[in-house]
Amino acid sequence: MIDNSGAPLLAVRDLHVTFEDGPTALRALAGLSFELQAGEFVAVLGPSGSGKSTLLRTLAGLLPPTRGQVTFNGQAVKGPAEGVGYVFQNANLMPWRSVKANVALPLEIEGLPAGESEAITAELIELVGLQGFEETLPRDLSGGMAQRVAIARALAYDPALLLLDEPFGALDAITRERMGLELLRIWEARRKTVLMITHDIPEALMLADRVLVFSERPARITLELAVSLPRPRRDEVRYTVEFATLARRLREAIR
């Protein structure tokens, strides 16, 4: 259950992002406003090139807004924000570091004592289901396994907010569906606040409490859909009438 009684963890107010390119200007985001409560899972759907990745970069403080404001934990975001984890479509693992060493990297940067770092790393590897692969190099991992490592590495920061930029977009359909269920399991265990970009309607419905639908660029929110499917969610929910009804609403909004 999401607690909506307090101030939002993340608030976006009239957010505009425009890229200046010589004599032309590319408007990516046009007046976005929304909030995320602590512990909430929100998915963003929209056409390719509609500004979804631009939104995540702005929320993470990697890209300044042209107009409007992003606040995180009550503070305006004016640069890379502490407490925000980011997982990209590609795992971006360090190829010379093992699974364990990749997950432990943020803890090394923070200077945690070795014993504490090892304990946290072992816990995260178990959380993402990679026990037995601790010493494996990225070249020997499947795409889904590599993304599990990327998620574990992002969680090592113990972020209050986790930004996921199509983390399963490069995977085949069967692996993607399986990884969606794995992400659901991990979220149920940790209850991090999550904003996830996806092009996959069933994936959004399986995972999210709410789905935001973007228009063509410049992005505006054309639909904010509360996902009324009960939690905990299991694969069987995909075959219910309620799931099909929600999926139809999202498809119509995207068209």
ABEGO torsion letter per residue (X at the ends): XBBAABBBABBBBGBBBBBBBEABBBBABBGBBBBBBBGBBBBBBEBBGAGAAAAAAAAAGABBBABEBBBBGGBBBAEBBBGBBBBBABAGBBAABBAAAAAAAAAAAAGBBAAAAAAAAAAAAAAAGABGAAABBAAABBAAAAAAAAAAAAAAAGBABBBBBGAAAABBAAAAAAAAAAAAAAAAAAGBBBBBBBABAAAAAAABABBBBBBBOBBBBABBBBBABBOBBBAAAAABAAAAAAAAAAAAAAX
